[in-house]
Amino acid sequence: MAQADNFFQLADETQGIPRELGPGVTTRVFPGDQAMLSIVTLEPHAAGAIHSHPEEQWGVMLEGSGIRTQGGEEIPVKKGDFWRSPGDVPHGLRAGPEGCRVLDVFAPPRAAYRVAGKGFATG
Amino acid sequence: MAQADNFFQLADETQGIPRELGPGVTTRVFPGDQAMLSIVTLEPHAAGAIHSHPEEQWGVMLEGSGIRTQGGEEIPVKKGDFWRSPGDVPHGLRAGPEGCRVLDVFAPPRAAYRVAGKGFATG
């Protein structure tokens, strides 16, 4: 594979493996060998269900704002904020009035997200 | 540790472990258990030395533009572009005329970057 095939663009909606995580919460997944990226879009006031998984997760707020719930704490997040969600810590995100877009990183990659599907995986 | 301690801001220069990777190339490192984030700033026309390491790396161009060298290919990158650099593939980045800022992700974390230091590690 040419190295050029490893290059993508955040705004290109045709790239990645599409997945509907919940009502108003969609993502596009980019699997790697040791990490996986997921570009999540939340409509205004949409909320991802609280869930957990053993993989470590990092999130970066690319656009908009919201409330991150993590380990029972509620933390307001805005553009440019980023955070680490340790493995097995329950977490979720509720979008603010303008919605938001988040870059999520999973390490190691989450097997369930390597193929198209629906919903949050907890495995 | 409170979950709030896992929250950061890309623009906050006081956060992370500072490291000078080369002339005009500085970073701030955020170590995790299974991944590590690094927010790299390149001055105009600064270039990171071509190097490689076994860990997988992803990069996201946050601001500015540059030329990514990867596996001998030269690929122009601009704001919003992101890419995967497989383990052991030689890579580097040369900033454009306005400089650039890149979010790098390493999985697994790179041991050499858990503490303050200088230069690119290849271990």
gemmi code that builds the backbone of each chain (N, CA, C; Angstrom):
import gemmi

chains = {
    "A": [
        ("MET", (0.847, -1.206, 0.000), (0.000, 0.000, 0.000), (0.879, 1.252, 0.000)),
        ("ALA", (0.568, 2.187, -0.843), (1.309, 3.450, -0.840), (1.038, 4.192, 0.462)),
        ("GLN", (2.043, 4.913, 0.957), (1.843, 5.701, 2.177), (0.726, 6.723, 2.000)),
        ("ALA", (0.532, 7.217, 0.784), (-0.519, 8.216, 0.543), (-1.903, 7.698, 0.926)),
        ("ASP", (-2.087, 6.374, 0.938), (-3.372, 5.791, 1.315), (-3.643, 5.920, 2.812)),
        ("ASN", (-2.647, 6.330, 3.587), (-2.813, 6.516, 5.035), (-3.174, 7.950, 5.388)),
        ("PHE", (-3.490, 8.781, 4.386), (-3.769, 10.191, 4.631), (-5.252, 10.478, 4.415)),
        ("PHE", (-5.833, 11.267, 5.348), (-7.269, 11.521, 5.354), (-7.518, 12.989, 5.697)),
        ("GLN", (-8.789, 13.369, 5.706), (-9.170, 14.753, 6.022), (-10.397, 14.711, 6.936)),
        ("LEU", (-10.318, 15.452, 8.056), (-11.403, 15.447, 9.045), (-12.761, 15.795, 8.438)),
        ("ALA", (-12.775, 16.703, 7.464), (-14.036, 17.211, 6.920), (-14.612, 16.347, 5.798)),
        ("ASP", (-13.869, 15.338, 5.364), (-14.325, 14.520, 4.232), (-15.258, 13.417, 4.736)),
        ("GLU", (-16.556, 13.634, 4.532), (-17.574, 12.727, 5.078), (-17.608, 11.386, 4.355)),
        ("THR", (-16.866, 11.266, 3.256), (-16.881, 9.997, 2.511), (-15.856, 9.008, 3.054)),
        ("GLN", (-14.983, 9.461, 3.963), (-13.912, 8.592, 4.445), (-14.313, 7.875, 5.739)),
        ("GLY", (-13.677, 6.751, 5.991), (-13.904, 6.016, 7.233), (-15.085, 5.067, 7.137)),
        ("ILE", (-15.247, 4.268, 8.186), (-16.342, 3.300, 8.281), (-17.471, 3.965, 9.055)),
        ("PRO", (-18.626, 4.206, 8.387), (-19.697, 4.945, 9.072), (-20.384, 4.074, 10.123)),
        ("ARG", (-20.820, 4.733, 11.207), (-21.523, 4.011, 12.282), (-22.477, 4.977, 12.972)),
        ("GLU", (-23.707, 4.531, 13.207), (-24.652, 5.325, 14.000), (-24.549, 4.836, 15.440)),
        ("LEU", (-24.066, 5.707, 16.324), (-23.856, 5.300, 17.718), (-25.129, 5.440, 18.537)),
        ("GLY", (-26.036, 6.282, 18.076), (-27.295, 6.512, 18.775), (-28.039, 7.622, 18.059)),
        ("PRO", (-29.214, 8.002, 18.563), (-29.982, 9.082, 17.921), (-29.189, 10.384, 17.883)),
        ("GLY", (-28.903, 10.867, 16.669), (-28.172, 12.121, 16.529), (-26.689, 12.011, 16.802)),
        ("VAL", (-26.179, 10.797, 16.901), (-24.756, 10.582, 17.190), (-24.180, 9.621, 16.150)),
        ("THR", (-23.375, 10.144, 15.249), (-22.807, 9.319, 14.180), (-21.294, 9.449, 14.191)),
        ("THR", (-20.632, 8.456, 13.631), (-19.186, 8.517, 13.580), (-18.659, 7.924, 12.284)),
        ("ARG", (-17.377, 8.184, 12.036), (-16.645, 7.533, 10.951), (-15.351, 7.014, 11.576)),
        ("VAL", (-15.103, 5.737, 11.366), (-14.028, 5.045, 12.077), (-12.851, 4.754, 11.153)),
        ("PHE", (-11.644, 5.005, 11.683), (-10.395, 4.766, 10.948), (-9.535, 3.796, 11.758)),
        ("PRO", (-9.550, 2.521, 11.400), (-8.803, 1.528, 12.181), (-7.320, 1.524, 11.836)),
        ("GLY", (-6.498, 1.330, 12.856), (-5.080, 1.122, 12.648), (-4.663, -0.193, 13.277)),
        ("ASP", (-3.363, -0.379, 13.412), (-2.865, -1.615, 14.025), (-2.895, -1.529, 15.548)),
        ("GLN", (-2.545, -0.357, 16.099), (-2.411, -0.234, 17.549), (-3.276, 0.874, 18.129)),
        ("ALA", (-3.924, 1.627, 17.245), (-4.881, 2.638, 17.677), (-5.968, 2.747, 16.609)),
        ("MET", (-7.060, 3.372, 16.976), (-8.199, 3.558, 16.069), (-8.733, 4.956, 16.296)),
        ("LEU", (-8.989, 5.697, 15.210), (-9.574, 7.031, 15.335), (-11.047, 6.991, 14.959)),
        ("SER", (-11.835, 7.839, 15.571), (-13.277, 7.893, 15.337), (-13.684, 9.358, 15.371)),
        ("ILE", (-14.287, 9.831, 14.298), (-14.695, 11.236, 14.215), (-16.197, 11.290, 14.435)),
        ("VAL", (-16.587, 11.729, 15.621), (-17.973, 11.646, 16.060), (-18.661, 12.994, 15.894)),
        ("THR", (-19.855, 12.981, 15.329), (-20.676, 14.184, 15.206), (-21.934, 14.017, 16.050)),
        ("LEU", (-22.166, 14.987, 16.932), (-23.388, 14.981, 17.752), (-24.256, 16.165, 17.358)),
        ("GLU", (-25.509, 15.895, 17.076), (-26.447, 16.976, 16.786), (-26.712, 17.770, 18.066)),
        ("PRO", (-27.250, 18.989, 17.938), (-27.511, 19.795, 19.132), (-28.278, 19.003, 20.198)),
        ("HIS", (-27.758, 19.013, 21.418), (-28.367, 18.358, 22.581), (-28.405, 16.832, 22.495)),
        ("ALA", (-27.817, 16.258, 21.452), (-27.768, 14.789, 21.381), (-26.817, 14.275, 22.457)),
        ("ALA", (-27.050, 13.055, 22.920), (-26.229, 12.487, 23.984), (-25.855, 11.052, 23.645)),
        ("GLY", (-24.577, 10.747, 23.805), (-24.127, 9.365, 23.676), (-24.373, 8.651, 24.989)),
        ("ALA", (-24.866, 7.426, 24.913), (-25.181, 6.660, 26.119), (-23.924, 6.434, 26.966)),
        ("ILE", (-24.093, 6.475, 28.278), (-22.977, 6.157, 29.183), (-22.616, 4.678, 29.001)),
        ("HIS", (-21.340, 4.423, 28.779), (-20.889, 3.045, 28.557), (-19.426, 2.955, 28.958)),
        ("SER", (-18.875, 1.770, 28.941), (-17.458, 1.606, 29.242), (-16.891, 0.463, 28.425)),
        ("HIS", (-15.572, 0.412, 28.370), (-14.861, -0.630, 27.625), (-13.432, -0.639, 28.150)),
        ("PRO", (-12.743, -1.754, 27.985), (-11.394, -1.869, 28.568), (-10.342, -1.003, 27.872)),
        ("GLU", (-10.573, -0.630, 26.614), (-9.564, 0.141, 25.890), (-9.476, 1.567, 26.436)),
        ("GLU", (-8.280, 2.132, 26.476), (-8.122, 3.553, 26.798), (-8.698, 4.393, 25.663)),
        ("GLN", (-9.254, 5.532, 26.011), (-9.824, 6.425, 25.006), (-9.350, 7.847, 25.281)),
        ("TRP", (-9.045, 8.576, 24.218), (-8.786, 10.006, 24.326), (-9.805, 10.725, 23.434)),
        ("GLY", (-10.257, 11.888, 23.836), (-11.171, 12.671, 23.015), (-10.640, 14.079, 22.829)),
        ("VAL", (-10.877, 14.643, 21.662), (-10.501, 16.033, 21.371), (-11.735, 16.736, 20.813)),
        ("MET", (-12.153, 17.828, 21.453), (-13.304, 18.585, 20.966), (-12.865, 19.451, 19.781)),
        ("LEU", (-13.316, 19.079, 18.588), (-12.905, 19.784, 17.367), (-13.780, 21.009, 17.101)),
        ("GLU", (-15.059, 20.877, 17.376), (-16.010, 21.976, 17.140), (-17.128, 21.855, 18.165)),
        ("GLY", (-17.659, 23.007, 18.592), (-18.814, 22.989, 19.472), (-18.444, 22.799, 20.928)),
        ("SER", (-19.408, 22.328, 21.686), (-19.206, 22.162, 23.122), (-20.151, 21.090, 23.647)),
        ("GLY", (-19.965, 20.745, 24.903), (-20.831, 19.736, 25.493), (-20.491, 19.509, 26.942)),
        ("ILE", (-21.103, 18.483, 27.506), (-20.820, 18.060, 28.872), (-20.322, 16.615, 28.811)),
        ("ARG", (-19.090, 16.410, 29.271), (-18.529, 15.070, 29.341), (-18.873, 14.479, 30.690)),
        ("THR", (-19.441, 13.297, 30.681), (-19.646, 12.556, 31.918), (-18.605, 11.455, 31.973)),
        ("GLN", (-17.878, 11.395, 33.057), (-16.804, 10.410, 33.153), (-16.610, 10.018, 34.611)),
        ("GLY", (-16.752, 8.750, 34.902), (-16.605, 8.276, 36.277), (-17.564, 8.978, 37.225)),
        ("GLY", (-18.729, 9.367, 36.731), (-19.733, 10.015, 37.567), (-19.576, 11.521, 37.681)),
        ("GLU", (-18.439, 12.063, 37.175), (-18.245, 13.516, 37.186), (-18.793, 14.124, 35.891)),
        ("GLU", (-19.300, 15.345, 35.985), (-19.772, 16.054, 34.792), (-18.852, 17.225, 34.536)),
        ("ILE", (-18.206, 17.246, 33.370), (-17.174, 18.237, 33.082), (-17.503, 18.950, 31.773)),
        ("PRO", (-17.712, 20.265, 31.800), (-18.006, 21.006, 30.565), (-16.778, 20.996, 29.652)),
        ("VAL", (-16.974, 20.761, 28.357), (-15.879, 20.752, 27.386), (-16.247, 21.626, 26.192)),
        ("LYS", (-15.213, 22.342, 25.710), (-15.407, 23.239, 24.571), (-14.291, 22.992, 23.555)),
        ("LYS", (-14.392, 23.671, 22.412), (-13.412, 23.497, 21.346), (-11.975, 23.613, 21.875)),
        ("GLY", (-11.152, 22.634, 21.501), (-9.758, 22.644, 21.929), (-9.500, 21.867, 23.206)),
        ("ASP", (-10.543, 21.569, 23.946), (-10.358, 20.731, 25.133), (-10.111, 19.291, 24.697)),
        ("PHE", (-9.286, 18.582, 25.453), (-9.115, 17.156, 25.203), (-8.972, 16.433, 26.528)),
        ("TRP", (-9.206, 15.129, 26.489), (-9.292, 14.381, 27.742), (-8.935, 12.916, 27.516)),
        ("ARG", (-8.521, 12.314, 28.630), (-8.209, 10.890, 28.645), (-9.290, 10.171, 29.431)),
        ("SER", (-9.804, 9.092, 28.869), (-10.786, 8.247, 29.553), (-10.126, 6.893, 29.776)),
        ("PRO", (-9.661, 6.648, 31.001), (-8.990, 5.374, 31.274), (-9.915, 4.184, 30.989)),
        ("GLY", (-9.333, 3.048, 30.699), (-10.116, 1.852, 30.428), (-11.087, 1.550, 31.562)),
        ("ASP", (-12.283, 1.108, 31.181), (-13.316, 0.648, 32.125), (-13.963, 1.760, 32.944)),
        ("VAL", (-13.636, 3.012, 32.685), (-14.325, 4.120, 33.359), (-15.569, 4.492, 32.534)),
        ("PRO", (-16.756, 4.417, 33.132), (-17.981, 4.763, 32.386), (-17.944, 6.225, 31.937)),
        ("HIS", (-18.364, 6.449, 30.687), (-18.274, 7.801, 30.120), (-19.331, 8.013, 29.054)),
        ("GLY", (-19.599, 9.280, 28.791), (-20.539, 9.660, 27.738), (-20.400, 11.144, 27.488)),
        ("LEU", (-21.074, 11.633, 26.445), (-20.985, 13.052, 26.077), (-22.363, 13.542, 25.639)),
        ("ARG", (-22.725, 14.702, 26.167), (-23.986, 15.340, 25.768), (-23.628, 16.644, 25.079)),
        ("ALA", (-24.100, 16.823, 23.854), (-23.742, 18.009, 23.074), (-24.452, 19.248, 23.581)),
        ("GLY", (-23.811, 20.390, 23.409), (-24.423, 21.678, 23.709), (-25.395, 22.092, 22.619)),
        ("PRO", (-25.885, 23.343, 22.718), (-26.958, 23.800, 21.818), (-26.545, 23.868, 20.357)),
        ("GLU", (-25.239, 23.939, 20.075), (-24.799, 23.989, 18.670), (-24.280, 22.646, 18.182)),
        ("GLY", (-24.427, 21.594, 18.994), (-23.857, 20.294, 18.633), (-22.351, 20.306, 18.793)),
        ("CYS", (-21.715, 19.225, 18.408), (-20.251, 19.198, 18.484), (-19.680, 18.087, 17.610)),
        ("ARG", (-18.375, 18.184, 17.426), (-17.640, 17.171, 16.678), (-16.410, 16.817, 17.498)),
        ("VAL", (-16.183, 15.539, 17.688), (-15.126, 15.061, 18.577), (-14.267, 14.035, 17.851)),
        ("LEU", (-12.971, 14.164, 18.025), (-12.050, 13.120, 17.573), (-11.787, 12.192, 18.747)),
        ("ASP", (-12.191, 10.940, 18.611), (-11.902, 9.947, 19.644), (-10.760, 9.052, 19.180)),
        ("VAL", (-9.908, 8.686, 20.117), (-8.814, 7.749, 19.849), (-8.979, 6.569, 20.791)),
        ("PHE", (-8.931, 5.365, 20.255), (-8.965, 4.151, 21.064), (-7.640, 3.423, 20.938)),
        ("ALA", (-7.089, 2.980, 22.063), (-5.881, 2.163, 22.045), (-6.014, 1.094, 23.121)),
        ("PRO", (-5.919, -0.167, 22.745), (-5.822, -0.655, 21.368), (-7.129, -0.437, 20.610)),
        ("PRO", (-7.142, -0.734, 19.298), (-8.363, -0.571, 18.502), (-9.502, -1.430, 19.067)),
        ("ARG", (-10.712, -0.974, 18.869), (-11.876, -1.722, 19.337), (-12.365, -2.629, 18.204)),
        ("ALA", (-12.335, -3.915, 18.450), (-12.627, -4.892, 17.390), (-14.014, -4.670, 16.783)),
        ("ALA", (-14.995, -4.336, 17.613), (-16.370, -4.213, 17.125), (-16.532, -3.081, 16.114)),
        ("TYR", (-15.607, -2.117, 16.145), (-15.743, -0.949, 15.273), (-14.959, -1.090, 13.971)),
        ("ARG", (-14.343, -2.245, 13.767), (-13.606, -2.444, 12.512), (-14.547, -2.660, 11.327)),
        ("VAL", (-15.798, -2.962, 11.616), (-16.784, -3.186, 10.554), (-17.986, -2.289, 10.803)),
        ("ALA", (-18.765, -2.043, 9.750), (-19.937, -1.197, 9.860), (-20.916, -1.793, 10.861)),
        ("GLY", (-21.695, -0.948, 11.527), (-22.655, -1.459, 12.505), (-23.376, -0.325, 13.176)),
        ("LYS", (-24.105, -0.655, 14.251), (-24.877, 0.354, 14.979), (-24.614, 0.258, 16.466)),
        ("GLY", (-24.693, 1.393, 17.150), (-24.655, 1.406, 18.601), (-23.264, 1.456, 19.183)),
        ("PHE", (-23.204, 1.744, 20.470), (-21.947, 1.715, 21.205), (-21.617, 0.266, 21.542)),
        ("ALA", (-20.395, -0.131, 21.327), (-19.962, -1.462, 21.748), (-19.368, -1.344, 23.142)),
        ("THR", (-19.517, -2.383, 23.928), (-18.938, -2.375, 25.271), (-17.897, -3.478, 25.431)),
        ("GLY", (-17.732, -4.279, 24.397), (-16.772, -5.404, 24.466), (-15.351, -4.905, 24.360)),
    ],
    "B": [
        ("MET", (-7.396, 9.644, 41.838), (-7.340, 10.869, 41.016), (-8.735, 11.191, 40.496)),
        ("ALA", (-9.133, 12.422, 40.632), (-10.420, 12.843, 40.098), (-10.372, 12.791, 38.573)),
        ("GLN", (-11.494, 12.442, 37.953), (-11.547, 12.408, 36.490), (-11.214, 13.775, 35.886)),
        ("ALA", (-11.544, 14.852, 36.616), (-11.269, 16.196, 36.086), (-9.782, 16.402, 35.797)),
        ("ASP", (-8.924, 15.625, 36.481), (-7.478, 15.746, 36.244), (-7.061, 15.181, 34.894)),
        ("ASN", (-7.955, 14.490, 34.199), (-7.664, 13.939, 32.875), (-8.081, 14.872, 31.748)),
        ("PHE", (-8.442, 16.128, 32.097), (-8.933, 17.061, 31.079), (-7.915, 18.170, 30.848)),
        ("PHE", (-7.695, 18.479, 29.563), (-6.659, 19.424, 29.147), (-7.198, 20.329, 28.038)),
        ("GLN", (-6.351, 21.271, 27.607), (-6.723, 22.215, 26.532), (-5.527, 22.356, 25.587)),
        ("LEU", (-5.792, 22.195, 24.282), (-4.725, 22.244, 23.279), (-3.908, 23.533, 23.353)),
        ("ALA", (-4.558, 24.644, 23.669), (-3.888, 25.939, 23.615), (-3.149, 26.286, 24.903)),
        ("ASP", (-3.283, 25.471, 25.934), (-2.664, 25.793, 27.228), (-1.208, 25.313, 27.244)),
        ("GLU", (-0.299, 26.244, 27.061), (1.128, 25.922, 26.921), (1.753, 25.460, 28.232)),
        ("THR", (1.018, 25.577, 29.332), (1.573, 25.156, 30.631), (1.362, 23.667, 30.890)),
        ("GLN", (0.565, 23.010, 30.053), (0.241, 21.605, 30.319), (1.180, 20.663, 29.565)),
        ("GLY", (1.314, 19.450, 30.055), (2.104, 18.427, 29.377), (3.580, 18.499, 29.743)),
        ("ILE", (4.323, 17.505, 29.289), (5.771, 17.428, 29.536), (6.472, 18.062, 28.338)),
        ("PRO", (7.173, 19.196, 28.555), (7.771, 19.899, 27.406), (8.987, 19.149, 26.864)),
        ("ARG", (9.199, 19.214, 25.562), (10.354, 18.566, 24.935), (10.724, 19.345, 23.676)),
        ("GLU", (12.035, 19.569, 23.509), (12.507, 20.175, 22.260), (12.941, 19.047, 21.347)),
        ("LEU", (12.232, 18.874, 20.246), (12.521, 17.750, 19.351), (13.639, 18.098, 18.373)),
        ("GLY", (13.839, 19.388, 18.119), (14.882, 19.836, 17.204), (14.760, 21.340, 17.062)),
        ("PRO", (15.610, 21.961, 16.248), (15.541, 23.413, 16.082), (14.166, 23.851, 15.559)),
        ("GLY", (13.469, 24.655, 16.345), (12.159, 25.152, 15.916), (11.054, 24.127, 16.016)),
        ("VAL", (11.317, 23.015, 16.673), (10.309, 21.953, 16.799), (10.179, 21.569, 18.277)),
        ("THR", (9.075, 21.972, 18.891), (8.858, 21.699, 20.314), (7.543, 20.955, 20.497)),
        ("THR", (7.438, 20.251, 21.606), (6.200, 19.529, 21.868), (5.869, 19.542, 23.347)),
        ("ARG", (4.647, 19.165, 23.646), (4.194, 18.921, 25.012), (3.517, 17.561, 25.011)),
        ("VAL", (3.955, 16.687, 25.904), (3.575, 15.278, 25.875), (2.599, 14.945, 26.999)),
        ("PHE", (1.585, 14.180, 26.653), (0.555, 13.744, 27.607), (0.511, 12.217, 27.596)),
        ("PRO", (1.148, 11.585, 28.575), (1.207, 10.119, 28.591), (-0.077, 9.488, 29.133)),
        ("GLY", (-0.470, 8.389, 28.527), (-1.562, 7.581, 29.050), (-1.079, 6.170, 29.302)),
        ("ASP", (-2.025, 5.265, 29.532), (-1.658, 3.868, 29.766), (-1.414, 3.131, 28.451)),
        ("GLN", (-2.240, 3.413, 27.445), (-2.167, 2.643, 26.201), (-1.940, 3.531, 24.982)),
        ("ALA", (-1.967, 4.844, 25.197), (-1.654, 5.793, 24.130), (-1.026, 7.018, 24.769)),
        ("MET", (-0.393, 7.823, 23.952), (0.287, 9.039, 24.396), (0.010, 10.122, 23.356)),
        ("LEU", (-0.365, 11.321, 23.836), (-0.579, 12.424, 22.910), (0.585, 13.398, 22.983)),
        ("SER", (0.876, 14.049, 21.871), (1.995, 14.990, 21.784), (1.543, 16.145, 20.892)),
        ("ILE", (1.604, 17.350, 21.439), (1.162, 18.535, 20.682), (2.406, 19.269, 20.215)),
        ("VAL", (2.696, 19.121, 18.920), (3.955, 19.581, 18.355), (3.760, 20.924, 17.651)),
        ("THR", (4.656, 21.864, 17.929), (4.650, 23.150, 17.240), (5.918, 23.276, 16.407)),
        ("LEU", (5.769, 23.551, 15.119), (6.913, 23.766, 14.220), (6.915, 25.223, 13.774)),
        ("GLU", (8.042, 25.879, 13.919), (8.171, 27.243, 13.422), (8.176, 27.223, 11.887)),
        ("PRO", (7.950, 28.367, 11.251), (7.945, 28.408, 9.778), (9.185, 27.731, 9.203)),
        ("HIS", (8.967, 26.806, 8.277), (10.016, 26.083, 7.555), (10.855, 25.161, 8.446)),
        ("ALA", (10.519, 25.027, 9.708), (11.250, 24.073, 10.556), (10.933, 22.655, 10.107)),
        ("ALA", (11.869, 21.745, 10.346), (11.691, 20.360, 9.912), (12.084, 19.410, 11.025)),
        ("GLY", (11.230, 18.441, 11.277), (11.574, 17.361, 12.198), (12.399, 16.330, 11.441)),
        ("ALA", (13.465, 15.835, 12.083), (14.352, 14.867, 11.433), (13.586, 13.587, 11.072)),
        ("ILE", (13.940, 12.999, 9.937), (13.348, 11.713, 9.557), (13.820, 10.657, 10.554)),
        ("HIS", (12.874, 9.908, 11.110), (13.211, 8.888, 12.099), (12.121, 7.822, 12.070)),
        ("SER", (12.315, 6.769, 12.816), (11.288, 5.732, 12.907), (11.300, 5.104, 14.289)),
        ("HIS", (10.222, 4.406, 14.615), (10.067, 3.728, 15.904), (8.991, 2.665, 15.720)),
        ("PRO", (8.998, 1.662, 16.590), (8.052, 0.549, 16.389), (6.600, 0.918, 16.680)),
        ("GLU", (6.363, 1.955, 17.490), (4.986, 2.306, 17.847), (4.237, 2.897, 16.645)),
        ("GLU", (2.960, 2.594, 16.541), (2.126, 3.257, 15.532), (1.947, 4.723, 15.924)),
        ("GLN", (1.844, 5.582, 14.939), (1.653, 7.008, 15.180), (0.537, 7.528, 14.274)),
        ("TRP", (-0.293, 8.396, 14.819), (-1.259, 9.135, 14.002), (-0.952, 10.613, 14.175)),
        ("GLY", (-1.144, 11.411, 13.141), (-0.961, 12.849, 13.220), (-2.202, 13.577, 12.734)),
        ("VAL", (-2.513, 14.694, 13.360), (-3.628, 15.548, 12.932), (-3.091, 16.969, 12.793)),
        ("MET", (-3.224, 17.555, 11.621), (-2.771, 18.936, 11.415), (-3.806, 19.888, 12.002)),
        ("LEU", (-3.454, 20.533, 13.115), (-4.387, 21.425, 13.812), (-4.383, 22.829, 13.225)),
        ("GLU", (-3.196, 23.294, 12.845), (-3.054, 24.649, 12.288), (-1.898, 24.628, 11.307)),
        ("GLY", (-1.992, 25.429, 10.255), (-0.882, 25.571, 9.329), (-0.830, 24.464, 8.295)),
        ("SER", (0.352, 24.273, 7.753), (0.515, 23.292, 6.684), (1.968, 22.834, 6.664)),
        ("GLY", (2.232, 21.838, 5.830), (3.593, 21.329, 5.728), (3.690, 20.225, 4.704)),
        ("ILE", (4.851, 19.586, 4.693), (5.080, 18.433, 3.831), (5.433, 17.257, 4.739)),
        ("ARG", (4.634, 16.218, 4.681), (4.903, 15.012, 5.443), (5.738, 14.077, 4.579)),
        ("THR", (6.839, 13.635, 5.115), (7.626, 12.591, 4.459), (7.369, 11.295, 5.196)),
        ("GLN", (7.003, 10.280, 4.454), (6.653, 9.003, 5.085), (6.966, 7.862, 4.127)),
        ("GLY", (7.832, 6.965, 4.536), (8.196, 5.845, 3.669), (8.769, 6.309, 2.340)),
        ("GLY", (9.440, 7.458, 2.354), (10.055, 7.979, 1.142), (9.123, 8.801, 0.263)),
        ("GLU", (7.827, 8.822, 0.593), (6.876, 9.647, -0.165), (6.779, 11.026, 0.477)),
        ("GLU", (6.540, 12.064, -0.320), (6.342, 13.422, 0.201), (4.899, 13.815, -0.055)),
        ("ILE", (4.160, 14.092, 1.008), (2.724, 14.327, 0.901), (2.388, 15.665, 1.549)),
        ("PRO", (1.845, 16.618, 0.769), (1.464, 17.919, 1.352), (0.305, 17.740, 2.330)),
        ("VAL", (0.368, 18.395, 3.487), (-0.704, 18.305, 4.484), (-1.096, 19.706, 4.938)),
        ("LYS", (-2.394, 19.869, 5.155), (-2.931, 21.170, 5.570), (-3.886, 20.952, 6.739)),
        ("LYS", (-4.384, 22.045, 7.293), (-5.275, 21.984, 8.449), (-6.429, 20.994, 8.214)),
        ("GLY", (-6.646, 20.122, 9.164), (-7.728, 19.142, 9.060), (-7.291, 17.814, 8.466)),
        ("ASP", (-6.131, 17.780, 7.829), (-5.626, 16.501, 7.332), (-5.133, 15.673, 8.507)),
        ("PHE", (-5.295, 14.376, 8.401), (-4.712, 13.482, 9.410), (-4.208, 12.232, 8.733)),
        ("TRP", (-3.319, 11.535, 9.411), (-2.637, 10.422, 8.756), (-2.184, 9.384, 9.778)),
        ("ARG", (-1.992, 8.184, 9.265), (-1.469, 7.085, 10.068), (-0.055, 6.784, 9.624)),
        ("SER", (0.865, 6.668, 10.560), (2.241, 6.280, 10.268), (2.473, 4.919, 10.928)),
        ("PRO", (2.447, 3.860, 10.121), (2.622, 2.522, 10.699), (3.967, 2.407, 11.405)),
        ("GLY", (4.059, 1.495, 12.367), (5.310, 1.276, 13.085), (6.460, 1.011, 12.132)),
        ("ASP", (7.611, 1.560, 12.481), (8.867, 1.325, 11.765), (8.951, 1.959, 10.377)),
        ("VAL", (7.979, 2.750, 9.987), (8.064, 3.480, 8.713), (8.743, 4.827, 8.976)),
        ("PRO", (9.862, 5.110, 8.316), (10.545, 6.391, 8.531), (9.639, 7.565, 8.146)),
        ("HIS", (9.657, 8.598, 8.977), (8.749, 9.719, 8.735), (9.325, 11.011, 9.309)),
        ("GLY", (8.812, 12.123, 8.822), (9.188, 13.436, 9.307), (8.225, 14.465, 8.759)),
        ("LEU", (8.345, 15.699, 9.243), (7.435, 16.764, 8.801), (8.217, 18.061, 8.654)),
        ("ARG", (7.992, 18.730, 7.543), (8.606, 20.044, 7.302), (7.476, 21.063, 7.254)),
        ("ALA", (7.558, 22.085, 8.079), (6.480, 23.080, 8.150), (6.490, 24.004, 6.933)),
        ("GLY", (5.323, 24.484, 6.579), (5.178, 25.481, 5.531), (5.572, 26.867, 6.029)),
        ("PRO", (5.327, 27.889, 5.222), (5.789, 29.247, 5.525), (5.155, 29.856, 6.776)),
        ("GLU", (4.002, 29.343, 7.196), (3.353, 29.890, 8.402), (3.565, 29.005, 9.624)),
        ("GLY", (4.392, 27.958, 9.485), (4.554, 27.013, 10.585), (3.347, 26.111, 10.709)),
        ("CYS", (3.341, 25.277, 11.711), (2.176, 24.418, 11.906), (2.152, 23.848, 13.323)),
        ("ARG", (1.011, 23.320, 13.665), (0.805, 22.661, 14.959), (0.124, 21.324, 14.691)),
        ("VAL", (0.670, 20.272, 15.250), (0.212, 18.916, 14.950), (-0.067, 18.163, 16.246)),
        ("LEU", (-1.177, 17.464, 16.269), (-1.444, 16.533, 17.359), (-0.967, 15.152, 16.935)),
        ("ASP", (0.033, 14.622, 17.636), (0.504, 13.266, 17.364), (-0.031, 12.318, 18.430)),
        ("VAL", (-0.365, 11.134, 18.003), (-0.808, 10.077, 18.909), (0.133, 8.886, 18.742)),
        ("PHE", (0.649, 8.374, 19.846), (1.477, 7.172, 19.811), (0.759, 6.042, 20.533)),
        ("ALA", (0.741, 4.867, 19.941), (0.182, 3.680, 20.597), (1.059, 2.487, 20.239)),
        ("PRO", (1.601, 1.819, 21.248), (1.543, 2.168, 22.668), (2.363, 3.424, 22.963)),
        ("PRO", (2.308, 3.935, 24.206), (3.084, 5.133, 24.558), (4.579, 4.897, 24.335)),
        ("ARG", (5.307, 5.946, 24.048), (6.747, 5.845, 23.851), (7.442, 6.139, 25.182)),
        ("ALA", (8.143, 5.140, 25.678), (8.729, 5.225, 27.020), (9.637, 6.443, 27.169)),
        ("ALA", (10.420, 6.753, 26.129), (11.398, 7.844, 26.222), (10.740, 9.206, 26.428)),
        ("TYR", (9.461, 9.315, 26.047), (8.796, 10.613, 26.125), (7.993, 10.785, 27.415)),
        ("ARG", (8.082, 9.824, 28.314), (7.361, 9.963, 29.583), (8.040, 10.959, 30.518)),
        ("VAL", (9.293, 11.280, 30.224), (10.038, 12.234, 31.046), (10.587, 13.334, 30.144)),
        ("ALA", (10.904, 14.477, 30.752), (11.436, 15.605, 30.002), (12.749, 15.210, 29.322)),
        ("GLY", (13.041, 15.818, 28.179), (14.285, 15.505, 27.479), (14.372, 16.273, 26.194)),
        ("LYS", (15.327, 15.865, 25.338), (15.540, 16.560, 24.069), (15.617, 15.550, 22.939)),
        ("GLY", (15.205, 15.970, 21.757), (15.431, 15.187, 20.550), (14.361, 14.143, 20.292)),
        ("PHE", (14.385, 13.610, 19.071), (13.497, 12.522, 18.698), (14.056, 11.223, 19.257)),
        ("ALA", (13.224, 10.423, 19.874), (13.658, 9.094, 20.315), (13.353, 8.107, 19.198)),
        ("THR", (14.158, 7.092, 19.078), (13.909, 6.073, 18.063), (13.716, 4.698, 18.694)),
        ("GLY", (13.806, 4.643, 20.028), (13.668, 3.363, 20.720), (12.210, 2.948, 20.832)),
    ],
}
model = gemmi.Model(1)
for chain_id, residues in chains.items():
    chain = gemmi.Chain(chain_id)
    for i, (resn, *xyz) in enumerate(residues, 1):
        res = gemmi.Residue()
        res.name, res.seqid = resn, gemmi.SeqId(i, " ")
        for name, pos in zip(("N", "CA", "C"), xyz):
            atom = gemmi.Atom()
            atom.name, atom.element = name, gemmi.Element(name[0])
            atom.pos, atom.b_iso = gemmi.Position(*pos), 0.0
            res.add_atom(atom)
        chain.add_residue(res)
    model.add_chain(chain)
structure = gemmi.Structure()
structure.add_model(model)
structure.setup_entities()
